[in-house]
Amino acid sequence: MLSESAAPQAVWVEEHPVFDFVRQTSAVAEAELRKLRHDHLELVSRMVQPVVWLVVFGRVFSRLREVPTGGIPYLDFMAPGILAQSVLLVAVFFGVTLIWERDLGILQKFLVSPANRLALVLGKSVSAGIRAVPQAGAIYLLALLMGVHLWFNPVAMAATLVFIGLGAALFSTMSLIVACLAKTRQRFMGVNQLLIMPLFFGSNAIYPLQMMPGWLQRISAMNPLTYMVDGLRAVMLREAHSVYGLGWDVLVLAVTAAVLLGLATKLYPRVIC
C-alpha cells in the first residue's frame, strides 16, 4: 500500500519543473567539469600569475611601512586579494568555451534542445565556481607556507567558499556575456584583457580604499571585485573587518550575479547569429 502511494509521488517529483531545472543545471555543470579531467594544465597556468603576485609582489611590498593596513601585516592583507584575483582569472576567460562550442556545433544542439536557457547559463556558472575551489586551496596552502595568519574557523572557511562561489559565478557570467557580444576568440581575448586590469587595480585587492584618490574610490565602489575582496578579507583573517559589512558584500555579489545571469540568458542565442 505504501509503495503504491509513493510511486505517483516519485513521478510527480521527477516531472516537477524545479526538479527538471536542477537536473538540467547539474548536467551542464557536470559536462563542463568533465573537460577539466583532460586539461589539468589550464588550472596550473591560471595559477601562475597569482602565485607570482603573492611570492614576489607581496614580499617586496611587505617591507614598506606606508601602506595603512590597520595593523595587519601586508602579506596577510594581500592574500585575500590574490585569492580573489585567482578566482577572477579562472572565471573571466570561461566565456571562450562558448565560442569553441559554437565552432564545434555543440552549442547549436544545446539551443535546439528543450533545456531551459537559464539552466544552460547557470550550469556553466556553477562549474566555474567548482573550478575555482582547487585554486583557492592552492592559494590557501601557499599563504600558510609563507606565514600568513589565516583564520581556520569552520564557519569562516565555509563563508570563504560562499564568496568564492559568488565571485566565480559573477565573473564567469560576465565572461559569457562578452563572448555573446564579441562572437570571435580574438575579440573576446581583447575585451577580456581590457577588463581584467581595471577590475583588479580598481579594487581593494592590493591596497586599502583610503589610499585611493576620491574618483578611484567612487569607481571602486561600483566594482564587484571590491566587495568580494572585502568579504574574503573579513572571513580569512581574524584581525580584519569588513568595510561594507558582510551582509552587504554578499548582497551586492548575489544581486549583480543574478542581473548578469538574466542578461546572459537573453544574449545566449546571439552567439550563433
Buried (B, 14 or more C-beta within 10 A) or exposed (E): EEEEEEEEEEEEEEEEEEEBBEEBBBBBBEBBBEEBEEEEEBBEEBBEBBBEBBBEBBEEBBEEEEBEBEEBBBBBBBBBBBBBBBBBBBBBBBBBBBBEBBEEEBBEEBBEEEBBBBBBBBBBBBBBBBBBBBBBEBBBEBBEEBEBBBBEEEEBBEBBBBBBBBBBBBBBBBBBBBBBBBBEEEBBBEBBEEBBEEBBBBBBBBBBBEBBEEEBBEBBEEBBBBBBBBBBBBBBBBBBEBBBBBEBBBEBBBEBBEEBBEBBBBBBEEBBE
